């Protein structure tokens, strides 16, 4: 064993949504590391 530890915790993600969404829509934020698939409304179940 390599004595590796993985920890996690709560993140207030919903608090950041309004600011991040505005920056994403305005193309000020590169989301390619997180959002890598674009689908139309009919493709949402597959996406």
LUMMAR-245866 format. One record per atom (N, C-alpha, C, O, CB): x, y, z; residue in one letter. Coordinates in pm, whole numbers, padded with zeros to 5 digits, always signed. Glycine has a CB too. Example, Ala and Ser with C-alpha at 12.3 -4.5 7.8 and 13.67 -1.06 7.14 Angstrom:
BEGIN
+01319-00569+00780a;+01230-00450+00780a;+01320-00330+00780a;+01424-00332+00846a;+01131-00447+00905a;+01285-00225+00708s;+01367-00106+00714s;+01290+00003+00787s;+01341+00114+00804s;+01408-00060+00572s;
// end
This chain:
BEGIN
+00084-00119+00000x;+00000+00000+00000x;+00088+00125+00000x;+00200+00124+00052x;-00095+00000+00122x;+00038+00230-00058x;+00113+00354-00070x;+00069+00462+00028x;+00111+00577+00017x;+00100+00406-00209x;-00015+00426+00125x;-00061+00521+00224x;-00128+00644+00159x;-00097+00758+00194x;+00056+00565+00312x;-00218+00619+00067x;-00289+00724-00005x;-00426+00745+00061x;-00495+00649+00093x;-00305+00689-00156x;-00463+00871+00079x;-00592+00905+00140x;-00671+00994+00044x;-00616+01086-00016x;-00571+00976+00277x;-00798+00965+00032x;-00888+01047-00049x;-00996+01099+00044x;-01063+01022+00112x;-00950+00966-00168x;-01013+01230+00046x;-01113+01292+00132x;-01206+01381+00051x;-01170+01427-00058x;-01047+01374+00245x;-01323+01404+00102x;-01419+01489+00035x;-01502+01564+00137x;-01494+01539+00257x;-01509+01408-00057x;-01581+01655+00088x;-01666+01732+00177x;-01776+01803+00099x;-01785+01791-00023x;-01584+01833+00256x;-01856+01874+00171x;-01964+01950+00108x;-01909+02072+00036x;-01813+02134+00081x;-02069+01993+00212x;-01971+02105-00075x;-01934+02225-00151x;-02061+02307-00174x;-02164+02250-00213x;-01864+02187-00287x;-02057+02437-00152x;-02175+02521-00174x;-02195+02553-00323x;-02202+02669-00362x;-02164+02651-00095x;-02203+02448-00404x;-02208+02465-00549x;-02326+02551-00595x;-02312+02632-00686x;-02214+02330-00617x;-02441+02533-00533x;-02559+02611-00575x;-02540+02761-00556x;-02602+02840-00626x;-02682+02565-00499x;-02457+02800-00463x;-02432+02942-00439x;-02356+03005-00555x;-02366+03126-00577x;-02354+02962-00310x;-02282+02926-00629x;-02200+02978-00740x;-02272+02974-00875x;-02224+03034-00972x;-02072+02899-00749x;-02385+02904-00883x;-02452+02885-01011x;-02486+03016-01082x;-02456+03027-01201x;-02577+02805-00990x;-02548+03115-01018x;-02583+03237-01093x;-02463+03305-01158x;-02469+03345-01274x;-02652+03336-01000x;-02354+03318-01085x;-02235+03384-01140x;-02171+03299-01250x;-02134+03351-01356x;-02133+03412-01028x;-02158+03170-01226x;-02095+03083-01324x;-02180+03070-01450x;-02127+03064-01560x;-02070+02946-01265x;-02312+03065-01434x;-02399+03054-01550x;-02390+03179-01636x;-02385+03170-01759x;-02545+03030-01506x;-02388+03294-01573x;-02376+03419-01648x;-02244+03424-01726x;-02242+03464-01842x;-02386+03540-01554x;-02135+03383-01662x;-02005+03382-01730x;-02001+03278-01841x;-01938+03301-01945x;-01893+03354-01629x;-02066+03165-01822x;-02070+03061-01924x;-02148+03108-02045x;-02103+03090-02159x;-02131+02932-01868x;-02264+03167-02023x;-02348+03214-02134x;-02278+03327-02209x;-02291+03337-02331x;-02485+03262-02081x;-02205+03412-02138x;-02133+03524-02201x;-02002+03479-02264x;-01928+03561-02317x;-02106+03633-02098x;-01973+03348-02260x;-01851+03291-02318x;-01724+03345-02253x;-01620+03354-02318x;-01847+03319-02466x;-01732+03380-02124x;-01617+03428-02049x;-01548+03316-01973x;-01440+03336-01918x;-01659+03537-01952x;-01610+03198-01971x;-01560+03088-01891x;-01544+02965-01980x;-01638+02926-02050x;-01654+03059-01773x;-01428+02903-01977x;-01404+02782-02054x;-01451+02662-01973x;-01390+02627-01872x;-01254+02768-02091x;-01558+02598-02016x;-01615+02485-01944x;-01582+02352-02011x;-01642+02250-01978x;-01766+02501-01933x;-01489+02351-02105x;-01460+02230-02180x;-01409+02116-02093x;-01423+01999-02131x;-01360+02259-02287x;-01350+02145-01979x;-01303+02038-01891x;-01418+01968-01819x;-01402+01855-01772x;-01204+02094-01789x;-01533+02034-01811x;-01647+01978-01738x;-01761+01942-01833x;-01818+01834-01823x;-01697+02077-01632x;-01792+02032-01924x;-01902+02011-02018x;-01843+01975-02154x;-01787+02060-02223x;-01993+02139-02029x;-01856+01847-02191x;-01792+01803-02315x;-01889+01747-02418x;-01847+01685-02516x;-01689+01700-02283x;-02019+01767-02396x;-02119+01715-02488x;-02231+01817-02505x;-02283+01869-02406x;-02174+01580-02439x;-02266+01846-02628x;-02378+01937-02657x;-02488+01856-02724x;-02463+01785-02822x;-02332+02057-02747x;-02610+01867-02673x;-02724+01795-02730x;-02842+01890-02746x;-02850+01992-02678x;-02763+01674-02641x;-02933+01855-02837x;-03056+01932-02849x;-03157+01878-02746x;-03127+01784-02673x;-03114+01924-02996x;-03274+01938-02741x;-03373+01897-02641x;-03411+01750-02653x;-03432+01683-02552x;-03498+01983-02653x;-03419+01698-02775x;-03453+01559-02793x;-03342+01464-02748x;-03368+01348-02719x;-03487+01533-02937x;-03220+01513-02742x;-03107+01430-02703x;-03075+01432-02556x;-02979+01367-02513x;-02989+01471-02778x;-03152+01505-02476x;-03123+01517-02333x;-03121+01381-02261x;-03030+01357-02182x;-03226+01609-02266x;-03217+01292-02285x;-03208+01163-02215x;-03079+01088-02248x;-03023+01021-02161x;-03328+01077-02251x;-03032+01096-02370x;-02907+01031-02409x;-02787+01103-02348x;-02689+01039-02309x;-02894+01026-02562x;-02794+01237-02341x;-02684+01317-02289x;-02664+01295-02142x;-02574+01356-02082x;-02707+01463-02315x;
// end
